[in-house]
Amino acid sequence: MHYKKKVLKNGLRIISVPNKDSLAATILVLVEAGSKYETKKINGLSHFLEHMCFKGTATRLKAIDISTALDSLGAQYNAFTGHEYTGYYAKVSSPHFDKALDIVADLYQNPLFNEGEIEKEKGVVIEEINMYEDLPQRKVQDLVIELLYGDQPAGWSIAGDKETIKILNRADFLKYRGEHYVASATTVVVAGKYDEKNIFKQIEAKFKNVIAGKKFGKIKTKEKQSEPRVLVRHKKSDQTHLVLAVRTHDTYDKRNHTLELIAHALGGSMSSRLFQRIREQMGAAYYVRAENDTFTDHGYLAISVGVDNSRVHDVISAILDECKKIRDVHIDDKELQMFKDSMIGSIALGLETSDAVANYYGGQEVLKKPIDDPMELAKKIQKVTAKDIKKEASLVFKSKSLNLALIGPFDKEDDFVKILHL
């Protein structure tokens, strides 16, 4: 899989990943704007702004004009907001690429931020927050970052606080967009089948109105921990959802390939150690997974599980036991190779569609790290040794580094602090 990249004079980056055999094409615009670029006063604005870009532009005045234009192409389209970037995309059959590009460029560059629409959309955003509150499997992911990072941007909810959402106004949107939605912080990625020869000129013409101002930065994440931490959210439920997390490294650290393999070995497949232990042997959970999430100035490895309320302590003990094993005992070469093959295979299967390819390349570029194509990434994964696994696990799996967030019918955090030791 080959890609081409071009940086325009104004700093806007374009990545083209063509595939002549594809039936579809994706346009993805990524901008370095997310909850980590916010202040407490405007927490949730990045996500709210993403909503407002679909509510009308100078040429498509209403939300229905944008959705109708895209639906008439049979497009799959949406937007998303993370801690460090926001994305807008449309995926269409290849003959409709030019029209889709025009629409995505329009909604990104020309949102109206109509005051009446802002007031209406506040209700939508607040209901989205309410929805997450009613989804403990999702909400516990917010709790664990709050536990890890506290009252700083890295620890805040992407969706924001309901009371803050209620007081945001048009001036807030215009100011924030002027500070962050600038050419030097924007990456346009196209993947699939389209006119490769003229794609850079085409995108340069369509995105000529992107703001050329100075990009505002973000506050550096502070990390400090000297003992295990627990955060319990009481909720009457039939199941407890919990996340056990440890601090790792930022997105630029070369040790991340090792950490990703550790996460995969613990909870990345049905053959993983935690899946086999907790689901197959104990019969105590339906889902269990582990992931290493990285950002520009921090990272964490998180193990997530939904468990029978009566077996929470047993499951936590089992998780800790498996973390100890991967830390203290050299992984068998045969098992390690199986996890490497599984991980590399998952990466390949995850890149079968144009939107997945766009996200793969765009996600690396927007964080401004060297782009690894899938073959390069596979080579780096294959180089990880059992010694690397043991060394890195010894660094991150320590009693003082443990963080446990859970939602379930519990009140006392001390009951869980007592069992958090490795």
C-alpha positions in Angstrom: 0.0 0.0 0.0 1.6 3.2 -1.2 0.8 6.8 -0.3 1.9 10.3 -1.4 2.0 13.4 0.7 2.1 17.0 -0.1 2.4 20.1 2.2 0.9 23.3 0.7 2.5 26.7 1.2 0.0 27.5 3.9 0.9 24.4 5.9 -2.1 22.3 5.0 -1.1 18.6 4.5 -2.6 16.3 1.9 -2.2 12.5 1.9 -3.3 10.4 -1.0 -3.6 6.6 -0.7 -5.0 5.4 -4.0 -6.5 2.0 -4.8 -7.5 1.4 -8.4 -9.3 -1.8 -7.5 -11.6 -0.1 -5.0 -15.3 0.6 -5.7 -15.3 3.5 -3.1 -13.4 6.5 -2.0 -13.2 8.3 1.3 -12.5 12.0 2.1 -11.3 12.6 5.7 -10.4 16.0 7.1 -8.5 15.9 10.4 -7.8 19.0 12.5 -5.7 19.3 15.6 -8.6 20.4 17.9 -10.0 18.3 20.7 -10.7 18.4 24.4 -7.0 18.7 25.3 -7.0 22.1 23.5 -9.8 23.4 25.7 -10.0 25.3 29.0 -12.3 24.3 31.8 -14.6 27.2 30.8 -15.2 25.8 27.3 -14.8 22.0 28.0 -16.9 20.2 25.4 -16.7 23.0 22.7 -14.5 20.9 20.3 -17.2 18.2 20.2 -20.1 20.8 20.0 -18.3 22.6 17.2 -18.1 19.3 15.2 -21.9 19.1 15.5 -22.4 22.6 14.3 -20.4 22.1 11.1 -23.3 20.0 9.8 -25.9 22.6 10.7 -25.5 24.9 7.7 -22.9 26.6 5.5 -22.9 29.7 3.3 -24.0 27.6 0.3 -26.0 24.9 2.1 -28.0 27.0 4.5 -29.6 24.2 6.6 -28.7 20.9 8.1 -31.2 19.2 5.7 -29.3 20.7 2.7 -26.1 19.0 3.8 -27.6 15.6 4.7 -29.7 15.5 1.6 -26.7 16.3 -0.6 -24.7 13.5 1.0 -27.6 11.0 1.2 -28.3 11.5 -2.5 -24.9 10.1 -3.2 -25.5 7.1 -1.0 -22.7 8.3 1.2 -21.6 7.1 4.6 -20.6 10.2 6.5 -20.1 11.5 10.0 -17.6 13.3 12.3 -15.8 12.4 15.5 -14.0 14.3 18.2 -11.1 12.9 20.3 -8.7 14.4 22.9 -6.3 15.7 20.3 -8.1 15.8 16.9 -11.4 16.1 15.2 -12.4 14.4 12.0 -15.0 14.9 9.3 -15.5 12.3 6.6 -17.6 11.0 3.7 -17.3 7.6 2.0 -18.9 7.3 -1.4 -18.9 5.1 -4.5 -16.0 6.3 -6.7 -18.1 8.1 -9.4 -19.4 10.4 -6.6 -16.0 11.4 -5.2 -15.9 14.9 -6.6 -19.3 15.9 -5.2 -18.5 14.4 -1.8 -15.2 16.3 -1.7 -17.0 19.6 -2.4 -19.5 18.9 0.4 -16.9 18.0 3.0 -14.7 21.0 2.1 -17.8 23.2 2.4 -18.9 22.1 5.8 -15.3 22.2 7.1 -14.6 25.7 5.9 -17.9 27.5 5.9 -20.0 26.7 8.9 -22.6 29.4 9.8 -22.8 28.9 13.5 -26.4 30.2 13.4 -27.4 31.3 17.0 -30.8 29.6 16.8 -29.1 26.4 15.6 -26.6 26.6 18.5 -29.4 26.8 21.0 -31.3 23.9 19.5 -28.2 21.7 19.3 -27.4 22.2 23.0 -30.3 19.9 23.7 -28.9 17.3 21.3 -25.4 17.4 22.9 -26.8 17.2 26.4 -28.8 14.2 25.4 -25.7 12.6 24.0 -24.0 13.2 27.4 -27.1 11.6 29.1 -26.8 8.7 26.8 -23.2 8.0 27.8 -24.3 8.3 31.5 -26.7 5.4 30.8 -24.0 3.3 29.1 -21.7 2.2 32.0 -19.5 0.3 29.6 -18.8 3.6 27.8 -18.9 5.9 30.9 -16.3 3.9 32.8 -13.8 4.9 30.1 -14.3 8.6 31.0 -13.9 7.7 34.7 -10.5 6.1 34.2 -9.0 9.1 32.4 -10.4 11.3 35.2 -8.7 9.0 37.7 -5.4 9.0 35.8 -5.2 12.7 35.0 -7.5 14.6 37.3 -8.6 18.2 36.7 -6.5 19.0 33.6 -7.4 18.7 29.9 -6.2 15.1 29.6 -8.6 14.1 32.4 -11.7 15.9 31.1 -14.6 14.4 29.2 -14.6 15.0 25.4 -18.3 15.6 25.5 -18.0 18.2 28.3 -20.1 19.2 31.2 -23.9 19.8 30.7 -23.8 23.1 32.6 -20.9 24.3 30.4 -22.6 23.3 27.2 -25.7 25.4 28.2 -23.7 28.7 28.3 -21.5 28.3 25.2 -22.3 31.0 22.6 -21.5 31.9 19.0 -18.5 34.0 20.0 -17.0 31.0 21.7 -17.2 28.9 18.5 -15.7 31.6 16.3 -12.8 32.3 18.7 -12.0 28.6 19.1 -12.3 27.9 15.5 -10.0 30.8 14.6 -7.4 29.6 17.0 -7.4 25.9 16.0 -9.0 25.3 12.6 -6.1 26.6 10.7 -4.3 25.3 7.6 -1.1 24.2 9.4 -3.2 22.1 11.8 -5.4 20.5 9.0 -4.8 17.3 7.2 -6.9 16.1 4.2 -6.7 12.4 3.5 -8.2 10.7 0.5 -8.2 6.9 0.0 -9.7 4.6 -2.6 -10.4 5.1 -6.2 -10.3 8.7 -7.6 -8.3 10.8 -10.1 -4.7 10.3 -8.8 -3.1 12.5 -11.3 -5.0 15.7 -10.3 -5.9 14.9 -6.7 -3.5 17.4 -5.1 -4.6 20.3 -7.3 -8.2 19.4 -6.7 -7.9 19.4 -3.0 -5.8 22.6 -3.0 -8.6 24.3 -4.9 -11.4 23.0 -2.7 -9.6 23.9 0.5 -8.3 27.3 -0.5 -10.4 29.1 2.2 -8.9 27.3 5.2 -7.8 29.9 7.8 -4.1 30.7 7.5 -3.6 31.9 11.0 -1.4 30.9 13.9 -2.2 27.6 15.7 -2.7 27.8 19.4 -1.2 25.0 21.5 -2.3 23.0 24.4 -1.2 22.6 28.1 1.3 19.8 28.7 -0.2 16.9 30.6 1.2 16.5 34.1 1.7 13.0 35.5 2.2 12.1 39.1 1.3 8.9 41.0 2.9 7.3 44.1 0.2 4.8 45.2 -2.7 2.8 43.8 -5.9 4.8 43.0 -9.5 3.8 42.9 -12.6 5.6 41.6 -16.0 4.1 42.2 -19.3 5.3 40.7 -22.3 3.7 42.4 -25.0 2.5 40.1 -27.6 -0.2 40.5 -26.9 -2.7 37.8 -26.8 -6.4 37.0 -23.1 -6.1 35.9 -20.1 -4.1 37.0 -18.0 -2.4 34.4 -14.4 -1.8 35.3 -11.1 -0.6 33.9 -7.7 -1.3 35.3 -5.1 1.1 33.9 -1.4 1.8 34.1 0.6 4.8 32.7 2.7 4.0 29.7 4.4 6.3 27.1 3.6 9.0 24.5 2.8 8.2 20.9 6.4 8.8 19.8 8.0 6.2 22.0 9.6 3.2 20.3 8.5 0.9 23.1 4.9 1.2 22.1 5.2 -1.8 19.7 6.1 -3.9 22.8 3.2 -2.4 24.8 0.8 -3.1 22.0 1.9 -6.7 22.0 1.5 -6.9 25.8 -2.0 -5.5 25.4 -2.8 -8.0 22.6 -1.4 -10.9 24.7 -3.5 -9.9 27.7 -6.8 -9.0 26.0 -6.6 -8.6 22.2 -8.3 -11.8 21.0 -10.2 -14.8 22.1 -6.9 -16.6 22.6 -5.6 -13.9 24.9 -4.7 -14.7 28.4 -7.4 -12.7 30.1 -10.1 -13.9 27.7 -9.2 -17.5 28.4 -8.8 -16.9 32.2 -11.9 -14.7 32.9 -14.4 -15.9 30.3 -13.5 -19.4 29.4 -12.1 -20.7 32.7 -14.0 -18.6 35.2 -17.2 -17.9 33.2 -17.3 -14.5 34.9 -17.6 -12.0 32.0 -18.8 -11.7 28.5 -16.3 -9.1 27.3 -12.7 -8.5 28.3 -10.1 -6.5 26.3 -6.9 -4.7 26.7 -5.6 -1.7 24.7 -2.6 0.7 24.8 -3.8 4.2 24.0 -1.2 6.8 23.2 -1.3 10.6 22.9 1.3 13.3 22.1 2.4 13.7 25.7 1.1 10.6 27.6 -0.3 7.1 27.3 -2.0 4.4 29.2 -2.6 0.6 29.0 -6.2 -0.2 30.0 -7.9 -3.5 30.7 -11.7 -3.4 30.5 -14.2 -6.0 31.6 -17.9 -6.3 32.3 -18.3 -8.7 35.2 -20.9 -10.4 37.4 -21.4 -8.2 40.5 -20.7 -11.0 42.9 -17.4 -11.9 41.3 -15.8 -8.4 40.9 -13.0 -9.1 43.5 -12.2 -12.5 42.0 -11.9 -11.0 38.5 -9.7 -8.1 39.7 -7.4 -10.6 41.3 -7.3 -12.7 38.1 -6.4 -9.6 36.1 -3.6 -8.7 38.5 -2.3 -12.3 38.4 -2.1 -12.3 34.6 -0.3 -8.9 34.7 2.2 -10.4 37.2 2.8 -13.4 35.0 3.5 -11.4 31.9 5.9 -9.3 34.0 7.7 -12.0 35.8 7.7 -15.0 33.5 9.3 -15.0 30.0 6.6 -15.5 27.4 7.1 -18.7 25.4 8.4 -18.1 21.8 5.6 -20.0 20.3 2.9 -18.1 22.1 4.6 -14.8 21.4 4.7 -15.6 17.7 1.1 -16.5 17.7 0.2 -13.1 19.3 2.4 -11.3 16.7 0.7 -13.1 13.8 -2.7 -12.4 15.3 -1.9 -8.7 15.8 -0.5 -8.3 12.3 -3.4 -10.1 10.8 -5.9 -7.8 12.6 -4.1 -4.8 11.2 -4.4 -6.2 7.6 -8.0 -7.1 8.0 -8.7 -3.7 9.5 -7.5 -1.9 6.3 -9.9 -3.5 3.8 -12.0 -0.4 3.3 -11.1 3.1 2.1 -12.4 4.8 5.3 -10.2 2.5 7.5 -7.2 3.3 5.3 -7.8 7.0 5.6 -8.0 6.8 9.3 -4.9 4.7 9.5 -2.7 7.2 7.6 -4.4 10.3 8.8 -4.3 9.4 12.5 -0.5 9.0 12.3 0.0 12.2 10.3 -2.1 14.5 12.4 -0.1 13.6 15.5 3.0 14.4 13.4 4.8 11.2 13.8 6.5 9.3 11.0 3.9 7.3 9.1 4.5 3.5 9.2 2.8 1.7 6.3 1.3 -1.7 7.3 4.4 -3.6 6.1 6.8 -1.4 8.1 4.6 -1.7 11.1 4.5 -5.5 10.8 8.3 -5.6 10.7 8.6 -3.6 13.9 6.1 -5.9 15.6 8.1 -9.0 14.5 11.2 -7.5 16.0 9.8 -7.5 19.6 11.4 -10.1 21.8 10.3 -12.0 24.9 13.0 -10.0 26.7 11.4 -6.8 25.5 8.0 -7.9 26.8 9.3 -8.8 30.3 11.3 -5.6 30.5 8.5 -3.3 29.6 5.9 -5.2 31.7 8.3 -4.7 34.6 8.3 -1.0 34.1 4.5 -0.5 33.9 3.0 -3.2 36.1 3.8 -1.9 39.6 1.5 -1.7 42.6 2.0 2.1 43.0 1.1 2.6 39.3 -2.3 0.8 39.4 -5.6 2.7 38.7 -9.0 1.1 39.0 -12.2 2.8 37.8 -15.6 1.0 38.1 -19.3 1.5 37.8 -21.5 -0.9 39.8 -23.5 -1.4 43.0 -20.5 -0.4 45.3 -19.8 2.5 47.5 -16.4 2.0 49.3 -13.2 2.6 47.4 -11.1 1.3 50.3 -12.4 -2.2 49.7 -10.7 -2.2 46.3 -7.5 -0.3 47.3 -6.7 -3.2 49.6 -6.5 -5.7 46.7 -4.5 -3.5 44.3 -1.1 -4.9 44.6 1.3 -6.7 42.3 
